[in-house]
Amino acid sequence: MFPLSYTNIEGMRLLRVDGIEASRRRERKRGLLRVDGIEERKFDDNVAKILRSEAVKKRFELKVIKFFKRNSCKFRFFMTWISSVESFGDRELLCVESVFKTHPNGCLIIASSSLDSRQGRLVLRPFSDMGFKVAAMTPDFSYLLRSTAAAAWYNRLKRGDSFGELRNVIGAQSIDLATGNWSRLNNAVMVFDRGHPVVREFMEEFARTFDGNRWGHNGPYLVSRVVARVSGRPGFDLTVLPPLAFYPVRWNRIGGLFEGPKSLRHSKWMAAKLRQIRSQSFAVHLWNKQSRQFEDEKGSIIQHLMFIPADD
């Protein structure tokens, strides 16, 4: 559901990157200010164009139904991409690759107006040529949000009510070392059964309390306050995984994963961290606002995770 991005991580070990760009020197040289993979100076125009488009009405629903009827899908994956097709780079392709590497019989729909184009089809063609079932489709948000608590919120945005302040911000998942209890949750990765009541609580909280001027209010803080409120209530059973599951490195130390070995001591730390990630993490959140400035150095932990099998 817009604007969240979903990835099925059951049995997967993948690098999960939330709407990020590949490291493109030319974009940095042009001085574009980017927020989570979105060029800020184009943000309002691009989103307004998507929201107001009437050409996609019904077509999205019919294309999705046709796609699933034509393909036998053991698992169904849905992703979103609201940036330009040019920004869909190496990291994003690795995310798609990780889906089909672990779920070759799965189907992937990418809700994206930019990838639903001739250029976008060329980007995804290598996967289609190998027999993987992937398609990019321009989303119809009226259809997607129909009969949900977010419908009223979406209608306000469609009329042009101050969308410019909406930002997908980053919040760290952390625990209280004294008690072992979580102190803040993060909404970057969430996995729930279909129809789980806490998902509806998230949607209703978002529609009821949305505030684009407060950092984290609509993201990690929203998830944290809802889970705290419903904890212990019948039917709201859920498990809060420790930070290592998805956030093995804090946002202000993410650069360490991109560095090559500097010394014997550093090499030992890297080896220990890599073993820890491979044994205790389902995914690695890259904190793109910080990590997009880094190049992965030779022998770095990131290189090992991306290109070197765990057995090595």
C-alpha positions in Angstrom: 0.0 0.0 0.0 1.2 3.5 -0.9 3.5 4.9 0.4 4.9 1.9 2.1 7.1 -0.8 0.4 6.6 -4.5 1.1 9.1 -7.3 0.7 8.4 -10.9 1.7 11.5 -12.0 3.6 10.4 -15.5 4.6 13.5 -17.6 4.3 15.4 -14.7 2.6 18.7 -13.2 3.2 18.8 -9.9 1.3 20.0 -6.4 1.2 16.8 -4.3 1.7 17.1 -0.8 0.4 14.2 1.6 0.8 13.7 3.5 -2.4 17.4 4.3 -2.8 19.5 5.3 -5.8 22.7 3.6 -7.0 25.8 5.7 -6.3 25.8 8.1 -9.2 28.6 10.6 -9.2 27.0 12.6 -11.9 23.9 13.3 -9.8 26.0 14.5 -6.9 27.9 16.8 -9.2 24.7 18.3 -10.5 23.9 19.2 -6.9 20.6 17.4 -6.6 19.2 17.3 -3.1 17.7 13.8 -2.6 15.5 12.5 0.1 15.3 8.7 0.2 15.8 8.4 -3.5 13.5 11.3 -4.5 14.8 14.5 -6.1 13.4 17.0 -3.7 13.1 19.8 -6.2 10.9 17.5 -8.4 9.1 15.8 -5.6 5.9 17.9 -5.6 5.5 17.9 -9.4 6.1 14.2 -9.7 3.8 13.1 -6.9 1.0 15.5 -8.0 1.2 14.1 -11.5 0.9 10.5 -10.2 -2.0 11.3 -7.9 -4.0 13.3 -10.4 -3.6 10.8 -13.3 -7.0 9.5 -14.5 -5.6 7.4 -17.3 -4.6 4.6 -15.0 -8.2 4.2 -13.6 -9.3 0.5 -13.9 -6.3 -0.3 -16.1 -4.1 -1.1 -13.1 -6.7 -3.5 -11.6 -7.2 -5.3 -14.9 -3.4 -5.6 -15.6 -2.8 -7.1 -12.1 -5.6 -9.6 -12.5 -4.3 -10.5 -16.0 -0.8 -10.9 -14.7 -1.7 -13.3 -12.0 -4.0 -15.3 -14.2 -1.3 -15.7 -16.8 1.3 -16.8 -14.2 1.4 -19.4 -11.6 2.8 -17.7 -8.5 3.8 -19.6 -5.3 4.6 -16.2 -3.7 3.4 -12.7 -4.6 5.7 -9.8 -4.0 4.8 -6.1 -4.3 7.2 -3.2 -4.4 6.9 0.5 -5.0 9.2 2.8 -6.9 8.3 6.5 -7.1 11.6 7.9 -8.3 12.8 8.2 -11.9 13.8 5.1 -14.0 17.3 6.5 -14.2 17.6 6.2 -10.4 16.8 2.5 -10.5 20.4 1.3 -10.3 22.6 -1.5 -9.2 21.4 -1.7 -5.6 17.7 -1.8 -6.7 18.5 -4.6 -9.3 20.2 -6.6 -6.5 17.0 -6.3 -4.5 15.0 -7.7 -7.4 17.6 -10.4 -7.9 17.4 -11.5 -4.3 13.7 -12.0 -4.6 14.0 -14.4 -7.5 17.2 -16.1 -6.2 15.3 -17.3 -3.1 11.8 -17.5 -4.7 12.3 -18.4 -8.3 8.6 -19.4 -8.6 7.4 -16.1 -7.2 5.8 -13.1 -9.0 6.8 -9.5 -8.5 4.7 -6.5 -9.3 6.5 -3.1 -9.0 4.0 -0.3 -8.6 5.7 2.5 -10.6 4.8 4.9 -13.3 8.4 5.5 -14.3 9.2 1.8 -14.7 6.0 1.2 -16.5 7.6 2.5 -19.7 9.7 1.3 -22.6 12.9 2.3 -20.7 11.6 0.5 -17.6 10.9 -2.7 -19.5 14.4 -2.6 -20.8 15.7 -2.4 -17.2 13.6 -5.4 -16.1 14.1 -7.4 -19.3 17.1 -9.5 -18.1 14.8 -11.0 -15.4 12.0 -11.6 -17.9 14.4 -13.2 -20.4 15.5 -15.7 -17.7 11.9 -16.7 -17.2 11.2 -14.7 -14.0 7.7 -13.2 -13.6 8.1 -9.5 -13.0 6.1 -6.5 -14.3 6.0 -2.8 -13.5 2.6 -1.2 -13.5 1.4 2.4 -13.0 -0.6 2.2 -9.8 -4.2 3.3 -9.3 -4.3 4.6 -5.8 -8.0 5.1 -5.7 -8.3 1.3 -6.3 -5.6 0.4 -3.9 -6.9 2.5 -1.1 -10.6 1.9 -1.6 -12.5 0.9 1.5 -9.4 1.6 3.7 -8.8 4.1 6.4 -6.3 5.8 4.1 -8.8 6.7 1.5 -9.8 10.0 3.1 -6.1 10.9 3.5 -5.5 10.1 -0.2 -8.4 12.2 -1.3 -7.0 15.2 0.6 -3.6 14.7 -1.1 -5.3 14.4 -4.5 -6.9 17.8 -4.0 -3.4 19.2 -3.5 -3.3 19.6 0.3 0.3 20.3 1.3 2.0 17.1 0.1 5.4 18.8 0.1 6.0 18.2 3.8 5.6 14.5 3.6 8.9 12.7 4.0 9.9 9.1 4.5 12.3 9.6 7.4 14.7 7.3 9.1 14.4 6.1 12.7 16.6 3.7 14.5 15.3 0.5 16.1 16.7 0.3 19.6 16.3 -1.5 22.9 16.7 -0.6 26.6 19.9 -2.3 27.6 18.8 -2.4 31.2 15.5 -4.1 30.7 15.9 -5.7 27.3 12.6 -4.2 26.1 12.4 -2.3 22.9 12.5 1.5 23.1 11.7 2.3 19.5 10.5 0.3 16.5 11.2 0.9 12.9 8.8 0.5 10.0 11.4 -0.3 7.3 10.7 -4.0 7.4 7.3 -5.4 8.5 5.9 -8.9 7.9 2.3 -9.7 8.8 -0.3 -12.2 7.9 -3.0 -11.0 5.6 -5.7 -9.2 7.6 -3.7 -8.9 10.8 -5.5 -6.3 13.0 -2.3 -4.3 13.8 -2.0 -3.4 10.1 -5.4 -1.7 10.2 -4.4 0.1 13.4 -1.3 1.4 11.5 -3.5 2.7 8.7 -6.1 4.3 10.9 -3.4 5.9 13.0 -1.7 7.3 9.9 -5.0 8.7 8.5 -6.0 10.1 11.9 -2.8 11.7 13.1 -0.7 12.4 10.0 1.7 15.3 10.5 4.3 16.1 7.8 6.1 18.6 10.0 7.2 16.3 12.7 10.3 14.1 12.2 9.4 10.4 12.4 5.8 11.0 13.4 4.3 9.1 10.5 7.0 6.3 10.5 8.9 4.8 13.3 7.1 6.8 16.0 3.7 5.7 14.5 4.6 2.1 14.6 6.1 2.4 18.1 3.0 4.1 19.6 0.5 1.7 18.0 2.3 -1.4 19.1 2.7 0.0 22.6 -1.0 0.7 22.7 -2.2 -2.7 21.5 0.4 -4.8 23.3 -1.3 -7.6 25.2 -4.7 -7.1 23.6 -6.4 -10.4 22.3 -5.7 -11.0 18.6 -2.8 -8.5 18.4 -0.1 -11.1 18.9 3.2 -10.1 17.3 6.9 -10.6 17.8 9.4 -7.7 18.1 12.7 -9.0 16.7 16.0 -7.6 18.2 17.9 -4.9 16.3 20.3 -7.5 14.8 17.5 -8.9 12.7 17.3 -5.9 10.3 19.5 -3.2 11.8 22.9 -4.8 12.7 24.6 -1.4 12.3 23.3 2.0 13.6 22.7 4.8 11.1 25.7 6.8 12.3 28.1 3.8 11.9 26.9 2.4 8.5 30.0 3.7 6.8 32.0 0.9 8.5 30.2 -1.7 6.3 31.6 0.0 3.1 35.2 0.2 4.3 37.9 -2.3 3.2 40.3 -3.7 5.8 42.7 -1.1 7.3 44.7 -3.2 9.6 44.9 -6.7 11.2 42.7 -5.5 14.1 40.2 -4.0 11.7 40.2 -7.2 9.6 39.3 -9.2 12.7 36.5 -6.9 13.5 35.1 -7.1 10.0 35.2 -10.9 10.0 33.4 -11.0 13.4 30.8 -8.5 12.1 30.2 -10.4 8.9 29.7 -13.7 10.9 27.3 -11.9 13.2 25.3 -10.5 10.3 25.2 -13.8 8.4 24.1 -15.8 11.4 21.7 -13.4 13.1 20.3 -11.0 10.5 17.5 -11.5 7.9 18.4 -8.2 6.1 20.7 -5.2 6.4 19.1 -1.7 6.5 21.6 0.6 4.7 20.3 3.9 6.1 20.4 5.4 2.6 20.4 9.0 3.7 23.8 8.3 5.1 25.2 5.5 3.0 24.4 6.9 -0.4 27.6 9.0 -0.2 29.8 5.9 0.3 31.6 3.7 -2.4 32.0 0.1 -1.4 35.7 -0.5 -1.0 37.5 -3.7 -2.0 37.1 -6.4 0.6 34.3 -4.5 2.5 31.5 -6.2 4.4 29.1 -4.9 1.8 31.1 -6.6 -1.0 31.1 -9.9 0.9 27.3 -9.7 1.4 26.6 -8.8 -2.2 29.0 -11.0 -4.1 30.6 -13.7 -2.0 28.7 -16.8 -0.9 28.4 -17.4 2.8 30.3 -20.7 2.6 33.4 -18.7 1.5 
